[in-house]
Structures are given as C-alpha cells and as structure tokens.
Amino acid sequence: MSESQEEKALRAELAQILEEIKRKDQEIKWKDQEIKQKDQEIKRMDQEIKRKDQAIKQKNQATEQLKDALRPGLGIIEKPRPPISASRLFNNPVDYDEFSATVDLVATFIPNERLRAIRNWQPDSHEVDKLADFLRAEYHFALSLVHIAGGSEALPVDPNMRRVVKKVRKLFDTHHRDRVAVRKKPQVNRYMAEAVQGERGLIDTRSDIVLIGCCAKGLDACHRECITQLLTLCGNGAMEMRRHGVVLEECVTLGISFADTGIQFCAVYLMDSSFPMFLNLTTVLHPLHHAADIATWLLRFVYGASLSSDTLDNAACEPIQNLQLRLNTASYFLNPVREGYKGDTFAHEPCQHRSILPSRLDHIFRIYDRLHDHYTRLTPRPTDWSISFPVGCITVPSQESKFRANLIAAIRQQPHFNSLNLVLRPCLLFQRVQMAKTPL
C-alpha cells in the first residue's frame, strides 16, 4: 500500500511539473507575441523615420536650390515649353538648340548608369539570330525610284515600323505579359512641346508612360527629321517617370527612328533638376547589312523596357508635384568645347591642326569612354584621387532668351571663358566638387 501511495504522490508531482511546464510554455508564447508586436512597432517607427528623413532631405534640397537660385549668375534656369508642335520644330528648331550638340554624334561615352547597363547587356546569340532572320524576311524595301502613291512614309516605312514594334511587344510579353501596349499614345505634353505626333511605341499599360518611342519618316527623309519628335516623345516619357517618383538616374526612355530604309537607336535620360539629355546610341543601321546589330539593339531595348517597367512598379519616392523642365547651373561646372587642340609642349601653344566642334566633341567623348573603362577596372580603387566624368552636354541657344542669358552668365563665372563666342557652342557639364557623387 505504501508503494501505491508513493506512486500516486510521484504521479501527482509529475502532473504538477507538467502543468508548470505548460504554463511556462504559454508564458513564452505570450512573450514571443509581445516581442513580435514590438518588432512590428519598431519596423513601423523605422519606416516613419525614413519617410521623415526623406521629407527632410527633399526640403533641404529645395532650400539649397533656392539658395543657389539667389546666387548671381547661377541657379535654376527654367526652360519654357515651345509653343509649337514637335513636327513643326524640325523646320524651326531654335527652341531645341540646347540639345543640338549630340544630334550628329553617336554616344561613345554614356554618362547615365542605366543606359550604360542597357548598352553593355549581351542578349542570347540564338535570340539574336532568330530576330535577324525575321528582319531579313519581313522588312520591306522599295525596289525602284518610282513615285509611291500616298507617300513613302505610309508605304513602306510605317508598316516596317509597325512590324518591328509588334515583334518587340511580343518579345516583351514573354517575360511581362499584358504589361505594355502597342498603340498611339494620348500624349501628355507637359514639358517639351505643345504637341507631338502619336507614333506607335511601347507604352506601359498602368502608368501610360512611353517606354520605347518610335518615329517614321519617308524614303526621301533622313533620321535628323525624327529627332525633334523623338526628343519630345522620349523627353516627356522620362519626365513623366520622374513625376511618378522614379529615381532620377533611372528616368530613361528609349527611341527608334525609321527613315529611308534604315533604323537608328537613341535615348533620353534626365540630369539633376530634371533636364533631358538626348543621345544617339548607334549610327544608322540597314536591315540587309546590319541585321544582327539591329536585332541585338532591339533585344537590349526590350531588356531596358523591362527595367523601366519594373522601376515604375517599385518607385520608392513619392510623386513629384509641379515638375518643370529646368537646369540647376549651380550644381555644375560648365566647360565650353573649343575648336582646336593644344600642343604637347609645356608652352601650351595652339596646334596648327584644327577641328570643327562635333569632331572635337566626339574626340573628347572617346577619351572619357576609355578613361571610364580603365577606371572601373582598377582594383583596389585609389583613395587619394578620382576622375570627374561629364554628366551631359548642352548647347548655348542661338535666340535671345532668359535661359540663354542665365546660361552664359553661369559659364562666364570662369573669367578665362569671357573671350569665347558662346552662341551655339557645346558645353560639357561636370558636377561641382562639393556636390560630386562617389566616384564611379
């Protein structure tokens, strides 16, 4: 009997211990829940702090911009929207003088990181071959000099553009179905011109923003005739990305021009203060002789459009209100491009050989491209020096305006530029040292 009572006592004690363990487990669960709640509260507080920090940064930036605007000869220069359409601007292009420096150049040096990533991206060789075969088989040409009824823009150039854009849409849909549309865009012309012809292109279906803009001209036209429309179309697209809260470096819109029987690829990116910069990414490519090159760039543009579409989905910043096309000259050192080269001696005497400005500018860009390639390969990076690369190139306008006057005043802050005739002169823009970003 005594053993039975002892067993009962042990069982009762064991039951008490188990009950105590259950109680402790329950307390631990409650503590875990409290900790999770505290963690969630801390995360909410961190997000609120980040949001307030972002608001403070934006206010500080606005304050600095206001201070810069009050400095004599420096500050924010607003570019008014031309009161005519983009197609008429080609016949009277003075309103787009600021962008004329790079019109005849292929961008050997690309200041924008997103565009550099698109240019350096290598598509699958099998996809390139299939797309090149498509171009050789489907691209139409005029076989004679006979006058084409209805104009050569309507036949065959515009149908070629439709075929190519439709193919690009199909390639895009393999990764992002129903994310873009191929149609004429109801244009939002807030920034670049009063109106622009709604050429077909790749449009983001949710934000209605141009990802890839297109322009077609006739067989007797040149690609220069597409620039004012593409600059307006792509410039509006990049500015709209910025208005939707996309980071400035990622506000990139791609463009394709179709004229004669050739294709040319270009792009527009934004600089600080939301000022668009136009770049030709290729020379004029012919589908018969450069089918593989065209296919490669079309696949790169599909990749770039995918990046832009994803960026619009994940835009972290809040939408920007009252966005205007403007250039903050206080953020940059403006260096006019001179006509000739300097000698190699220490006397710095002018060299007898001289070059026109576009070839000089092209030479400068090629040097910076080689420097950039070498600099990015340095391991480890030097800590006591860095290279300042140009972030863009702007031309001093030819017509009298407040924009031109303020731009010239900003350039002439450096006395050694006072003797130069600055009208229609390209100027390289470098970030000022105190505002420069971390070296690339």
BELSUL-V579159 format. One record per pair of residues at least 4 apart in sequence whose C-alpha atoms are under 6 Angstrom apart, sorted by the first residue. I is the first residue (numbers start at 1). J is the second residue. If there is no record, write none. Layout:
BEGIN
((I | J) (I | J))
END
This chain:
BEGIN
((10 | 14) (49 | 53) (68 | 75) (68 | 330) (69 | 75) (69 | 76) (73 | 409) (73 | 410) (74 | 329) (74 | 330) (74 | 410) (75 | 328) (75 | 329) (75 | 330) (76 | 327) (76 | 328) (77 | 326) (77 | 327) (78 | 326) (79 | 325) (79 | 326) (81 | 191) (81 | 192) (81 | 193) (82 | 193) (83 | 194) (84 | 194) (85 | 193) (85 | 194) (85 | 195) (85 | 196) (86 | 193) (86 | 196) (86 | 228) (86 | 229) (89 | 93) (90 | 228) (97 | 397) (98 | 394) (98 | 395) (98 | 396) (98 | 397) (99 | 394) (101 | 395) (101 | 426) (106 | 280) (106 | 281) (106 | 282) (107 | 279) (107 | 280) (107 | 281) (108 | 366) (109 | 365) (109 | 369) (111 | 391) (114 | 250) (118 | 300) (118 | 304) (128 | 295) (128 | 296) (131 | 295) (132 | 291) (132 | 292) (132 | 295) (134 | 138) (135 | 139) (139 | 160) (148 | 152) (152 | 218) (152 | 219) (153 | 157) (153 | 158) (153 | 217) (153 | 218) (154 | 158) (158 | 216) (162 | 166) (172 | 302) (173 | 177) (179 | 205) (180 | 203) (180 | 204) (180 | 205) (181 | 202) (181 | 203) (182 | 201) (182 | 202) (183 | 200) (184 | 198) (184 | 199) (184 | 200) (185 | 198) (192 | 232) (199 | 214) (199 | 215) (200 | 214) (201 | 212) (201 | 213) (201 | 214) (202 | 211) (202 | 212) (203 | 208) (203 | 209) (203 | 210) (203 | 211) (204 | 208) (204 | 209) (209 | 237) (210 | 237) (211 | 253) (211 | 305) (212 | 254) (212 | 255) (213 | 255) (214 | 255) (214 | 256) (214 | 257) (215 | 226) (215 | 257) (216 | 258) (216 | 259) (217 | 221) (217 | 259) (218 | 259) (218 | 260) (219 | 260) (220 | 260) (221 | 259) (221 | 260) (222 | 259) (223 | 259) (227 | 231) (229 | 233) (230 | 234) (231 | 235) (232 | 236) (234 | 253) (234 | 268) (236 | 240) (238 | 251) (238 | 252) (238 | 253) (241 | 246) (241 | 251) (242 | 246) (243 | 319) (243 | 320) (244 | 319) (245 | 315) (245 | 317) (245 | 318) (245 | 319) (246 | 315) (251 | 269) (252 | 268) (252 | 269) (253 | 267) (253 | 268) (254 | 267) (255 | 265) (255 | 266) (255 | 267) (256 | 264) (256 | 265) (257 | 263) (257 | 264) (258 | 263) (262 | 284) (262 | 285) (262 | 286) (263 | 284) (263 | 285) (264 | 284) (265 | 281) (265 | 282) (266 | 279) (266 | 280) (266 | 281) (267 | 279) (268 | 277) (268 | 278) (269 | 276) (269 | 277) (270 | 274) (270 | 275) (270 | 276) (271 | 275) (273 | 326) (273 | 327) (273 | 328) (274 | 325) (275 | 325) (275 | 326) (275 | 327) (285 | 290) (286 | 290) (287 | 291) (301 | 305) (311 | 315) (331 | 432) (332 | 429) (332 | 430) (332 | 431) (332 | 432) (333 | 429) (333 | 430) (333 | 432) (334 | 411) (334 | 427) (334 | 428) (334 | 429) (335 | 427) (335 | 428) (336 | 426) (336 | 427) (337 | 426) (337 | 427) (339 | 355) (339 | 356) (339 | 357) (340 | 354) (340 | 355) (341 | 351) (342 | 350) (342 | 351) (343 | 348) (343 | 349) (343 | 350) (343 | 351) (357 | 361) (368 | 372) (371 | 375) (390 | 429) (390 | 430) (391 | 429) (391 | 430) (392 | 429) (393 | 427) (393 | 428) (393 | 429) (394 | 426) (394 | 427) (395 | 424) (395 | 425) (395 | 426) (395 | 427) (396 | 423) (396 | 424) (396 | 425) (397 | 404) (397 | 424) (398 | 423) (398 | 424) (412 | 417) (412 | 418) (431 | 436) (432 | 436))
END
